[in-house]
Amino acid sequence: MSDSSVPAAPPPATRSSSWAAILGAGPAGLMAAEALAAQGCRAVVFDRMPSVARKFLMAGRGGLNLTHSEPLPAFLGRYGVAEPVLAPAIRAFPPEAMIAWCEALGQPVFTGSSGRVFPRAMKASPLLRAWLARLAASGVEIRPRHDWQGFGDDGALRFASPAGQVLERPGTVVLALGGASWPRLGADGGWAALLPGARLSPFRPANCGFRIAWSPLFRDRHAGTPLKRIALEFGGRIVPGEAMVTRDGLEGGAVYALSAPLRDAIDRDGEAVLRLDLRPDLSDQEITRRLDQPRRGQSLSGFLRKALGLPPVAIGLVQEALHGGATQAELPSLVKTMPLRLSAPQGLDRAISTAGGLELDQLGPDFMFRNHPGLFACGEMLDWEAPTGGYLLQACFATGRAAGLAAAAWLRQQPAQQPG
Ligand SMILES: Cc1cc2nc3c(=O)[nH]c(=O)nc-3n(C[C@H](O)[C@H](O)[C@H](O)COP(=O)(O)OP(=O)(O)OC[C@H]3O[C@@H](n4cnc5c(N)ncnc54)[C@H](O)[C@@H]3O)c2cc1C
């Protein structure tokens, strides 16, 4: 673990009197503030929302998948091309450190059969409450309703607050402003316009659902119905799990797991064909054997229900394919490899996370902008993506901590100033 790598706080006499501003009170920003405070620095967190960490609380509605228990090399591989940049921060704050952090806040964890790690409470609010109390005890100040609006001419931070415009001149700034998904929770990617010199990859939805042109009949009957114990296949990768039929497509865990290659294929080819296996537990031969049995006057839906145990939503999908031109001779392949034509990702509004953001090569290994000493960035606003499974929060915590520690080290190197 990691904490052995944290430099000891300097003795009070040598501490800089300057302070650190952290913009954004999500998990990355709060972690940066915690690291700064642990180094003896004054840390003030600003957020535009009336209360902090709303996306973290929303993640708690799904049980708060904090991290994953798979071996670290496989874990790091989940970050794809961003692995070399994120790996040092995650090695310094690995999944075991995340678990220890959570348990130290009075929230024991458990590991599910999938290897995903959750707090036993399966929600974020008790953890967040304990964390905010510990942050307050360590001197971290949180200023909600402060909407950062950019830098003033002299480099001051400009905020709109209930008291009007506020200017702040901290000794260092950690940007932790989040991605652009679920904008109503606070992070809307609007910061991109406030960093005109920065290089950005376009925001794109990640871990998202996709649009499918269902027939009105299917949509009205089955929107909101889960498809359970199915498997999805794309590009040779098979993901067992669940999906949810929506009015305009499909979303849910198994879809999210394939969402990056699906999204990229749609960008490239205009559409992507996802294959759905409605009975992954039965072989092709077994499906064919069961479908070869005499129907004895049963309707198609009655026959599919009895022969294969398909629920109404799965039968609805088979009928949808038949209405679309498939023949009854193709029934076995419709059950095992039904093609679903995806025309577009669902928007950022409903995506779990954001791909794109601040290009990583403009930051040094300590997450400081190479061309802007004293300015750091962390969390989902950076250009990386990962599947669901706890990888998102782990990277936000790890990069927040790394940026906070580096900001503390940077502050200490600055000539002593009058308290700001
Ligand atoms: C429905 C849902 C479920 C999820 N479940 C999981 C999960 O189980 N496991 C997992 O690993 N991840 C999950 N995630 C993703 C995870 O919550 C995010 O990756 C994480 O919260 C990002 O952290 P962050 O600190 O970088 O940004 P955020 O949490 O988005 O925080 C950014 C903060 O910056 C503030 N801000 C933005 N612009 C300004 C401005 N101009 N001025 C002032 N403040 C500003 C925002 O108000 C916000 O509070 C989920 C996400 C969603 C939407």
The ligand as a MOL file (V3000), in Angstrom:
LIG
                    3D

  0  0  0     0  0            999 V3000
M  V30 BEGIN CTAB
M  V30 COUNTS 53 58 0 0 0
M  V30 BEGIN ATOM
M  V30 1 C -25.8800 6.7340 -12.3250 0
M  V30 2 C -24.3940 6.5950 -12.0660 0
M  V30 3 C -23.8920 5.5000 -11.3890 0
M  V30 4 C -22.5190 5.3460 -11.1850 0
M  V30 5 N -22.0710 4.2620 -10.4910 0
M  V30 6 C -20.7400 4.0790 -10.3190 0
M  V30 7 C -20.2370 2.9700 -9.5880 0
M  V30 8 O -20.9910 2.1830 -9.0040 0
M  V30 9 N -18.8750 2.7940 -9.5240 0
M  V30 10 C -18.0130 3.6610 -10.1170 0
M  V30 11 O -16.7890 3.4350 -10.0580 0
M  V30 12 N -18.4570 4.7850 -10.7410 0
M  V30 13 C -19.7840 4.9960 -10.8570 0
M  V30 14 N -20.2520 6.1170 -11.5040 0
M  V30 15 C -19.2710 7.1000 -11.9990 0
M  V30 16 C -18.6900 7.9820 -10.8700 0
M  V30 17 O -19.7400 8.4400 -10.0330 0
M  V30 18 C -17.9350 9.1710 -11.4890 0
M  V30 19 O -16.9250 8.6590 -12.3350 0
M  V30 20 C -17.3120 10.0650 -10.4190 0
M  V30 21 O -18.3070 10.6490 -9.5920 0
M  V30 22 C -16.4900 11.1770 -11.0570 0
M  V30 23 O -15.8600 11.8700 -10.0200 0
M  V30 24 P -15.2550 13.3170 -10.2150 0
M  V30 25 O -14.9080 13.8000 -8.8450 0
M  V30 26 O -14.1930 13.2950 -11.2660 0
M  V30 27 O -16.4440 14.1930 -10.8340 0
M  V30 28 P -17.9080 14.4820 -10.2340 0
M  V30 29 O -18.3090 13.4580 -9.2580 0
M  V30 30 O -18.7650 14.6950 -11.4110 0
M  V30 31 O -17.7020 15.8600 -9.4540 0
M  V30 32 C -17.4120 17.0530 -10.1470 0
M  V30 33 C -17.9200 18.2190 -9.3260 0
M  V30 34 O -17.5390 19.4250 -9.9740 0
M  V30 35 C -18.5880 20.3800 -9.8200 0
M  V30 36 N -18.4700 21.3830 -10.8880 0
M  V30 37 C -18.4860 21.1890 -12.2230 0
M  V30 38 N -18.3340 22.3500 -12.8660 0
M  V30 39 C -18.2140 23.3250 -11.9070 0
M  V30 40 C -17.9820 24.7260 -11.9390 0
M  V30 41 N -17.8570 25.4220 -13.0950 0
M  V30 42 N -17.8770 25.3960 -10.7520 0
M  V30 43 C -17.9830 24.7220 -9.5750 0
M  V30 44 N -18.1940 23.3990 -9.4900 0
M  V30 45 C -18.2960 22.6930 -10.6500 0
M  V30 46 C -19.8450 19.5520 -9.9250 0
M  V30 47 O -20.9350 20.1990 -9.2970 0
M  V30 48 C -19.4410 18.2510 -9.2120 0
M  V30 49 O -19.8020 18.2730 -7.8380 0
M  V30 50 C -21.6190 6.3150 -11.6790 0
M  V30 51 C -22.1130 7.4430 -12.3510 0
M  V30 52 C -23.4880 7.5880 -12.5400 0
M  V30 53 C -23.9990 8.8000 -13.2610 0
M  V30 END ATOM
M  V30 BEGIN BOND
M  V30 1 1 1 2
M  V30 2 1 2 3
M  V30 3 2 2 52
M  V30 4 2 3 4
M  V30 5 1 4 5
M  V30 6 1 4 50
M  V30 7 2 5 6
M  V30 8 1 6 7
M  V30 9 1 6 13
M  V30 10 2 7 8
M  V30 11 1 7 9
M  V30 12 1 9 10
M  V30 13 2 10 11
M  V30 14 1 10 12
M  V30 15 2 12 13
M  V30 16 1 13 14
M  V30 17 1 14 15
M  V30 18 1 14 50
M  V30 19 1 15 16
M  V30 20 1 16 17
M  V30 21 1 16 18
M  V30 22 1 18 19
M  V30 23 1 18 20
M  V30 24 1 20 21
M  V30 25 1 20 22
M  V30 26 1 22 23
M  V30 27 1 23 24
M  V30 28 2 24 25
M  V30 29 1 24 26
M  V30 30 1 24 27
M  V30 31 1 27 28
M  V30 32 2 28 29
M  V30 33 1 28 30
M  V30 34 1 28 31
M  V30 35 1 31 32
M  V30 36 1 32 33
M  V30 37 1 33 34
M  V30 38 1 33 48
M  V30 39 1 34 35
M  V30 40 1 35 36
M  V30 41 1 35 46
M  V30 42 1 36 37
M  V30 43 1 36 45
M  V30 44 2 37 38
M  V30 45 1 38 39
M  V30 46 1 39 40
M  V30 47 2 39 45
M  V30 48 1 40 41
M  V30 49 2 40 42
M  V30 50 1 42 43
M  V30 51 2 43 44
M  V30 52 1 44 45
M  V30 53 1 46 47
M  V30 54 1 46 48
M  V30 55 1 48 49
M  V30 56 2 50 51
M  V30 57 1 51 52
M  V30 58 1 52 53
M  V30 END BOND
M  V30 END CTAB
M  END
